Each structure stands twice: as C-alpha cells, then as structure tokens.
C-alpha cells in the first residue's frame, strides 16, 4: 500500500467503524480464530 492511502480522514473513518462494531467483539473474533488456527489448548483460560 502506498503511504498516501493513510491519512487523518481514512484513519478517523476506520476508528469510527471499529467503535461501532465493538472492539470487544473484534478482539474475541481474532482470539478465537488464532486459537483455532494454532490448535491451542484453552482448558486453563
């Protein structure tokens, strides 16, 4: 990606979308995909 693609307006829109989606939901989705991908044991979590 080119550096000019990243600007204050674009960053602001992305942050707004993340907030609207819910950061906890996004984090949980990433964690679950990581656990599945690496077949991690989660018995102690």
Secondary structure, DSSP 8 states (H G I E B T S, - for coil): --GGG--HHHHHHHHHHHHHH-HHHHHHHHHHHHHHHTT---TT-
